């Protein structure tokens, strides 16, 4: 299990500027030290780098049943809606098109 905690960068008015996967990612993206970001998110200091930081609360883990595994989504290729029956976020038409292109390329 990963110990990385997502952090969000806020301006002084409380508006979200950015969300990072971890304090280290935020350090790479902003140049502000990860220890300072962590201290601000934990409430030890009020702000760092002219902004505030807070941890993003983790999403609750839901146990899935067969019915809930079919989630609705928008296709990344054509924008059509469908149900997620596989690990790809594309509709059946686009999935068949991509599969056919791969077959032709490999022949």
C-alpha positions as a printed Julia matrix, in Angstrom:
107×3 Matrix{Float64}:
   0.0    0.0     0.0
   1.32   3.4    -0.96
   1.97   6.03    1.71
   1.71   8.86   -0.82
  -0.97  11.39    0.03
  -2.47  13.63   -2.61
  -2.16  17.34   -1.83
  -3.97  20.35   -3.22
  -2.49  23.8    -3.61
  -4.79  26.68   -2.64
  -4.42  30.41   -3.04
  -4.82  32.61    0.03
  -8.56  32.98   -0.7
  -9.05  29.19   -0.66
  -9.39  28.63   -4.42
  -7.8   25.42   -5.72
  -4.76  26.07   -7.91
  -3.57  22.51   -8.5
  -3.76  18.95   -7.17
  -0.64  16.79   -6.98
  -0.24  13.04   -6.41
   2.13  13.59   -3.48
   4.25  16.18   -1.72
   7.23  15.13   -3.84
   5.2   15.68   -7.04
   4.18  19.1    -5.72
   7.81  19.93   -4.97
   8.8   19.02   -8.53
   5.95  21.08   -9.95
   6.31  24.18   -7.79
   9.86  24.23   -6.43
   8.56  24.44   -2.85
  10.19  21.93   -0.47
   8.08  18.83    0.19
   8.69  19.09    3.95
   7.23  22.62    3.91
   4.23  21.44    1.9
   3.65  18.58    4.33
   4.01  20.87    7.36
   1.47  23.29    5.9
  -0.98  20.48    5.03
  -0.68  19.14    8.61
  -1.38  22.6    10.04
   2.08  23.17   11.54
   2.56  26.34    9.46
  -0.1   28.55    7.92
   1.27  28.88    4.39
   4.32  28.31    2.26
   5.22  29.76   -1.1
   2.38  32.35   -0.95
  -0.22  29.59   -0.92
  -1.82  27.1     1.43
  -1.74  23.34    1.18
  -4.08  20.58    2.34
  -4.29  16.85    1.94
  -6.95  15.55   -0.42
  -9.22  13.16    1.51
  -9.08   9.6     0.14
 -12.08   8.3    -1.72
 -14.02   5.61    0.13
 -13.47   2.13   -1.25
 -16.65   0.5    -2.45
 -17.04  -3.22   -2.75
 -18.25  -3.95   -6.23
 -20.88  -6.41   -7.26
 -21.52  -7.62  -10.78
 -24.19  -4.95  -11.31
 -22.01  -2.07  -10.13
 -19.0   -3.11  -12.25
 -20.75  -1.72  -15.31
 -20.19   1.97  -14.77
 -21.26   4.68  -17.16
 -18.55   6.69  -18.96
 -17.8    8.87  -21.99
 -15.73   7.35  -24.78
 -12.29   8.95  -25.08
 -12.35   8.63  -28.89
 -15.81   9.74  -30.01
 -17.5   11.04  -26.83
 -20.33   8.49  -26.92
 -21.71   7.21  -23.63
 -21.53   3.57  -22.71
 -21.01   1.16  -19.88
 -17.58   0.13  -18.7
 -17.31  -3.62  -19.16
 -13.56  -3.74  -19.62
 -10.48  -1.8   -18.57
 -10.62   0.54  -21.57
 -12.6    3.78  -21.55
 -13.73   3.54  -25.15
 -17.07   2.42  -26.59
 -17.45  -0.95  -28.3
 -17.33   0.66  -31.77
 -14.03   2.43  -31.11
 -12.61  -0.64  -29.39
 -13.44  -2.76  -32.45
 -11.92  -0.09  -34.72
  -8.67   0.0   -32.72
  -8.53  -3.79  -32.59
  -9.02  -4.01  -36.37
  -6.26  -1.41  -36.98
  -3.87  -3.42  -34.77
  -4.66  -6.61  -36.67
  -3.98  -4.94  -40.02
  -0.74  -3.42  -38.72
   0.52  -6.79  -37.44
  -0.19  -8.6   -40.72
